[in-house]
Amino acid sequence: MSIQRQLTNERMSQIVAHGGTVYLAGQVGDDLSAGIEQQTRETLANIERLLDLAGTDKSKLLSVTIYLKDIDADFAGMNAVWDAWLPKGVAPARATVEAKLCEPQILVELSVVAALP
């Protein structure tokens, strides 16, 4: 089985597909000065764009890991956006953790695994 990589540089690939499964690199929002809701919306839009490029969509999510800078302050706001974004009946396996992220302005980062149709 071959491995397909897209949007690759010397450090990482944004998309890796293998054996009917797509793995996305951790995604963050574009406007790091925004609050948790806007950063979450932008992050989810980036995920949708990459899933589309890989040939799948959010209804095929298998697993999501959510990293929050401050889980106490941001869990509810992130979940409000997540709940509105995710189609009913297709909730993936999910873990949410508090983490020190690579830039202090990043409030949320998501890493996803999805099935190919």
N, C-alpha and C positions, 0 to 999 in steps of 0.2 A: 504494500500500500504506500502510495506516495504522500509526501507532506507538501502542502502548498503554503507559501508565506506571502503576505501582501503588506505593503507599506513598511518595508524593512530598512533598517539602517545597521550600522556596525554593532549597535548595542541590543536592539530588540526588533521584533515584528509586531505591528499593531494587530494583525490577524494571522492565526495559524490554523489550518484545517487539516484534519487527518481522520480517516476512518469514520466519516459521517458526522464528525464533531468539529465545532469551531470554537477556538479559544481566543478571547480578546485580551490584549494588554490592559492594565489598569487605566481607566478613563476618568478624566476630571473635566470640570467646566472651563469655559473660555474666559469669563470675567471673574478673576479671583478676588476682586474687590466686592463682589456681590455676597448676599446672605445665603444661608443654607438652601432655601427654596429655589432661588435662581441658579445656584451652582448645581443643585440636583437636576433641575430641568435641563440645563445645558449638558450635563454629563449623560443623561438619558438620551438626549438628541444625538450626541456623538455616538453612543452605543447603537442606536437605531441606524445611523448612517453606515457604521462599520458592518453591522449585521446584514444590511442590504447589499453592501459591496461583496460580502462573503456568500451571498445567495440564500440568506435565511432571514428570520425576523423575530421580534420579541415574543411571539407566541410559541417559539421553539426553545425558550430558555430552559436550561437544565439546572444550572447552579449559578448563584450570585454571591459574591463576598463583598460586603460594604464596609469600607473603612471610614470612620468618622473621627475628626480631630477632637471633638468634645461630645461624647455620646449623651451626656446629661442635657446639654444645651440644644443639641441638634437632632436627636432621634425622632422626635415628634414631627418637626418640620420636614425632614427628609421623608418620613413615612407618608405624610400627607401628599407629597408630590408623587412618590412611588405608587401609592394606592390609586391615584387618578390615572397614572400612566399604564399600569399593568392591566391587560385584558382579564376579564373575569374567567375563572376556571383554569388558568394556566400558570399558577404560582410555582416558581422553581424552588428547589432546595435553596436555603439562604442562611447566611451567617452575617451578623453585624458586630463589628468590634471597634473599640477605640484604638487609634494608632497615631503615632507621630509621623506625619506625612512629609514628603520631600521638600515642600515649600510651606512656610508658615501660614500663608494666605489660603491654602487649600483646606476646605472644610469637609469635603467628601470625595472619595475615590471608589469606583466600582470595578470589579473584575468579573467577567461573565464567561460562561461556557454554554454553548447552544448546539442543538442538533441541526444538521442540514436536512432539508426536506427529502 
